[in-house]
Amino acid sequence: MPPLPRRRAARARVRARARASARAFVLALLSRARPSASSARTSKIGALRECVDASRSQRRLCGASAAVVLGQNVYVASSRADAVTVIDASDPEAMRVAGSAASFGGMRRPTDLHLHASQSYVAVLATGDVQTKKSSVVVVDVSASRWSADGTTITPTMAASGHNCTATEKGGRTFYDGYLCGATAFAIVGNLAYVACGDTNRLTVMSLPSDVSKTALEPVAVVGTIQSEELTNAEAIMVANNKAYVRSDGVCGSCVAVVDVTSASSMSMLATKDISEISSDVPTWRWSTGYLARGAHRDNASYPYDWVVDPVSSSVTSVARECVNVALAIGDTPAACVGRNEFAYDADAETSAFNFDLLTS
């Protein structure tokens, strides 16, 4: 296998070609006859930003990194705020914060979250401090009982968490011992969380409660783990048909590591696959650099809108789904639908951003 720097360089070239191709396609689309201003609407619909470092009550979206949608509510993992924030998006042009739960000690640097099938809680991946790498999987209660009588506000709360990592220093070096050190991505299937620990070349499976009311009887705990060089610096994971597909630096630029997770307590590595070979299990767009970088979740496929989160601007933007569908089809980032002006501070995003015009019906 080529040295790690060469594999990273190869991956960078693959991504650069993909971005160049996407930009060319976008320019071709935009060079066509555009509809008049009176018959067009922009893909960006509304935006919500909230990050005042000096105010605890006004920093609930600081470092917005990922989002998942249930009905008219958007649940956001805010890494710099150590919080999960719930947004009322019933009016996508005028979204508002409905409630938030934060904990520096219990939910440090949350970077991703998924809604459990019971709809009673969100499972949150808290990556922990960069120095200690003490990551955790946190259960945040968002059940009906947490909402106010009029349904306008929510008081989410941490109901349970699981962690397994100890950092010790010897001779000026830090050593990490445990199965949940340096987590970088996760996916949930049923009552299991599959956590990719890219910093320690590991995949760990954690148990989850079947409902938030059963956290005492069904704790968040380690079920199984596997370590391999093919999982080095893992940045994304998808699970389908008893296989975990992991995007990492341990495989080629267009490949994913494959883990047999038929038995979570005794997993095994399988042959590496090219992304194109697993498209029946995982759509190719889910591995795109833009998708991973912007954290735009599309679990709400039946809704006419989508949401793009941005950790730099600490914002959540509602966009038209038609634009997101086009962006993903051509391999561009969903953030492109937010519009050029929103990303003037980000040179790389600026070069690929476009404000997609959509014909009205």
TITIZA-301552 format. One line per field, with one value per residue (C-alpha): x, y, z; residue number from 1. Coordinates in steps of 0.05 Angstrom, whole numbers, m for minus. Layout:
<atoms>
u <- c(X, ...)
v <- c(Y, ...)
w <- c(Z, ...)
resi <- c(NUM, ...)
</atoms>
This chain:
<atoms>
u <- c(0, 28, 52, m2, 21, 15, m54, m76, m48, m85, m150, m139, m130, m195, m233, m203, m225, m294, m300, m275, m325, m382, m365, m362, m430, m459, m432, m463, m530, m526, m505, m573, m630, m651, m722, m741, m739, m814, m818, m760, m744, m677, m658, m643, m707, m687, m629, m619, m555, m540, m471, m452, m393, m403, m475, m493, m566, m545, m493, m538, m517, m443, m407, m470, m443, m500, m576, m632, m706, m770, m833, m825, m768, m693, m646, m576, m510, m472, m400, m374, m434, m430, m504, m562, m610, m680, m705, m778, m776, m852, m839, m774, m768, m769, m740, m731, m697, m748, m700, m631, m591, m518, m465, m390, m374, m426, m432, m365, m360, m420, m409, m464, m532, m586, m659, m675, m732, m773, m771, m763, m690, m632, m567, m509, m435, m394, m322, m291, m230, m177, m124, m158, m200, m251, m311, m381, m449, m503, m578, m617, m690, m735, m798, m867, m863, m807, m851, m893, m969, m975, m920, m877, m818, m779, m733, m688, m645, m588, m617, m557, m487, m433, m357, m295, m229, m171, m114, m48, 18, 85, 151, 119, 73, m2, m28, m101, m132, m204, m254, m283, m223, m220, m289, m299, m365, m423, m486, m544, m584, m638, m612, m539, m491, m432, m376, m315, m256, m211, m158, m147, m162, m222, m296, m336, m409, m449, m517, m574, m640, m703, m737, m714, m757, m714, m645, m637, m651, m617, m553, m507, m449, m395, m420, m359, m299, m248, m182, m148, m101, m155, m195, m141, m169, m240, m284, m351, m389, m452, m483, m526, m540, m497, m437, m404, m373, m319, m286, m215, m142, m128, m156, m150, m181, m243, m250, m282, m261, m314, m329, m375, m421, m468, m447, m432, m392, m346, m335, m286, m253, m274, m243, m239, m291, m293, m350, m381, m387, m432, m480, m538, m525, m502, m517, m452, m469, m464, m388, m379, m331, m384, m435, m386, m359, m426, m464, m529, m573, m628, m667, m728, m737, m812, m805, m802, m743, m675, m627, m553, m513, m447, m400, m361, m420, m458, m519, m576, m604, m668, m663, m707, m701, m699, m632, m603, m624, m587, m525, m520, m533, m472, m429, m429, m441, m512, m482, m481, m556, m546, m518, m452, m456, m463, m394, m352, m307, m292, m250, m259, m335, m338, m309, m361, m422, m480, m548, m591, m652, m715, m775, m839, m896)
v <- c(0, 70, 114, 156, 224, 194, 166, 234, 269, 219, 232, 307, 300, 259, 312, 369, 336, 325, 398, 422, 378, 401, 475, 465, 432, 488, 541, 505, 504, 577, 598, 576, 625, 646, 661, 733, 760, 760, 686, 660, 648, 635, 569, 602, 611, 633, 632, 632, 651, 655, 657, 710, 681, 728, 708, 637, 648, 672, 621, 561, 552, 566, 516, 486, 421, 374, 372, 322, 337, 311, 343, 418, 416, 416, 387, 416, 394, 457, 438, 504, 511, 439, 437, 406, 460, 452, 499, 511, 511, 513, 578, 566, 641, 658, 601, 608, 571, 530, 504, 478, 431, 445, 411, 426, 364, 316, 334, 363, 384, 349, 342, 296, 269, 221, 215, 148, 107, 116, 192, 201, 222, 241, 203, 252, 241, 285, 281, 310, 354, 351, 337, 282, 251, 228, 219, 198, 178, 219, 208, 274, 270, 306, 267, 298, 308, 358, 405, 461, 454, 501, 465, 527, 512, 450, 435, 379, 344, 294, 227, 181, 175, 124, 133, 90, 127, 144, 190, 186, 222, 187, 216, 276, 234, 221, 150, 133, 71, 52, 37, 107, 152, 203, 191, 225, 199, 153, 120, 87, 26, 3, 6, 6, 64, 49, 98, 109, 130, 157, 183, 112, 70, 37, 21, 13, m8, 21, m2, 48, 47, 27, 89, 147, 121, 58, 88, 58, m13, m6, 35, 63, 14, m17, m79, m93, m61, m73, m38, m35, 9, 12, 55, 108, 179, 155, 214, 181, 117, 86, 20, m23, m97, m118, m80, m17, 25, 73, 129, 136, 150, 76, 60, 90, 158, 129, 70, 53, 3, m51, m84, m144, m123, m182, m195, m129, m166, m201, m156, m171, m133, m149, m131, m57, m32, 25, 74, 57, m16, m2, 48, 0, 3, 75, 131, 159, 231, 212, 206, 273, 323, 376, 333, 313, 383, 418, 365, 373, 315, 292, 243, 286, 264, 278, 351, 407, 440, 420, 451, 468, 479, 516, 514, 576, 623, 584, 584, 540, 557, 531, 517, 489, 414, 420, 456, 405, 348, 381, 396, 324, 296, 334, 322, 392, 413, 428, 492, 518, 527, 578, 629, 662, 720, 675, 645, 705, 691, 620, 621, 548, 550, 616, 585, 530, 568, 588, 616, 568, 597, 554, 562, 573, 524)
w <- c(0, m17, 41, 76, 46, m24, m10, 17, m45, m90, m53, m59, m134, m139, m100, m141, m206, m177, m156, m224, m260, m215, m226, m301, m299, m257, m304, m362, m327, m309, m379, m405, m411, m342, m322, m310, m240, m236, m252, m210, m138, m106, m74, m8, 33, 103, 152, 227, 262, 336, 365, 416, 454, 513, 523, 544, 522, 453, 432, 421, 348, 356, 311, 281, 252, 236, 233, 230, 218, 249, 223, 227, 277, 262, 314, 310, 340, 359, 372, 400, 445, 471, 456, 419, 396, 370, 316, 298, 222, 211, 175, 135, 122, 196, 236, 312, 369, 408, 461, 475, 521, 535, 578, 575, 616, 591, 517, 496, 423, 392, 317, 293, 315, 292, 310, 342, 311, 375, 362, 437, 434, 390, 395, 395, 380, 426, 402, 466, 475, 422, 474, 513, 456, 508, 463, 483, 455, 488, 492, 492, 511, 460, 474, 475, 550, 541, 499, 529, 528, 469, 431, 420, 466, 487, 544, 518, 570, 573, 593, 588, 559, 546, 541, 543, 539, 585, 567, 604, 593, 595, 576, 543, 501, 508, 506, 495, 525, 510, 456, 446, 439, 383, 352, 285, 256, 272, 246, 282, 261, 308, 379, 360, 347, 301, 319, 276, 319, 265, 313, 340, 278, 310, 299, 363, 370, 427, 452, 455, 493, 455, 484, 526, 583, 587, 596, 666, 641, 573, 584, 531, 532, 488, 451, 408, 375, 320, 304, 235, 196, 143, 192, 199, 203, 187, 168, 151, 162, 133, 153, 107, 99, 158, 131, 156, 101, 127, 88, 115, 98, 106, 36, m34, m51, m83, m35, 32, 84, 95, 162, 172, 229, 226, 298, 333, 386, 337, 276, 220, 163, 92, 25, 9, m40, m90, m77, m144, m123, m64, m94, m85, m9, m2, m53, m82, m62, 12, 4, m31, 0, 0, 35, 89, 98, 106, 144, 106, 127, 80, 123, 113, 41, 37, 59, 6, 41, 64, 114, 108, 171, 173, 233, 211, 207, 261, 217, 194, 126, 95, 20, m34, m43, m119, m114, m65, m112, m170, m127, m103, m173, m200, m140, m112, m41, m16, 12, m59, m53, 2, m48, m64, m16, 45, 35, 15, 75, 51, m13, m29, m19, m57, m120, m122, m94, m137, m125, m164, m198, m194, m240, m202, m215)
resi <- c(1, 2, 3, 4, 5, 6, 7, 8, 9, 10, 11, 12, 13, 14, 15, 16, 17, 18, 19, 20, 21, 22, 23, 24, 25, 26, 27, 28, 29, 30, 31, 32, 33, 34, 35, 36, 37, 38, 39, 40, 41, 42, 43, 44, 45, 46, 47, 48, 49, 50, 51, 52, 53, 54, 55, 56, 57, 58, 59, 60, 61, 62, 63, 64, 65, 66, 67, 68, 69, 70, 71, 72, 73, 74, 75, 76, 77, 78, 79, 80, 81, 82, 83, 84, 85, 86, 87, 88, 89, 90, 91, 92, 93, 94, 95, 96, 97, 98, 99, 100, 101, 102, 103, 104, 105, 106, 107, 108, 109, 110, 111, 112, 113, 114, 115, 116, 117, 118, 119, 120, 121, 122, 123, 124, 125, 126, 127, 128, 129, 130, 131, 132, 133, 134, 135, 136, 137, 138, 139, 140, 141, 142, 143, 144, 145, 146, 147, 148, 149, 150, 151, 152, 153, 154, 155, 156, 157, 158, 159, 160, 161, 162, 163, 164, 165, 166, 167, 168, 169, 170, 171, 172, 173, 174, 175, 176, 177, 178, 179, 180, 181, 182, 183, 184, 185, 186, 187, 188, 189, 190, 191, 192, 193, 194, 195, 196, 197, 198, 199, 200, 201, 202, 203, 204, 205, 206, 207, 208, 209, 210, 211, 212, 213, 214, 215, 216, 217, 218, 219, 220, 221, 222, 223, 224, 225, 226, 227, 228, 229, 230, 231, 232, 233, 234, 235, 236, 237, 238, 239, 240, 241, 242, 243, 244, 245, 246, 247, 248, 249, 250, 251, 252, 253, 254, 255, 256, 257, 258, 259, 260, 261, 262, 263, 264, 265, 266, 267, 268, 269, 270, 271, 272, 273, 274, 275, 276, 277, 278, 279, 280, 281, 282, 283, 284, 285, 286, 287, 288, 289, 290, 291, 292, 293, 294, 295, 296, 297, 298, 299, 300, 301, 302, 303, 304, 305, 306, 307, 308, 309, 310, 311, 312, 313, 314, 315, 316, 317, 318, 319, 320, 321, 322, 323, 324, 325, 326, 327, 328, 329, 330, 331, 332, 333, 334, 335, 336, 337, 338, 339, 340, 341, 342, 343, 344, 345, 346, 347, 348, 349, 350, 351, 352, 353, 354, 355, 356, 357, 358, 359, 360, 361)
</atoms>
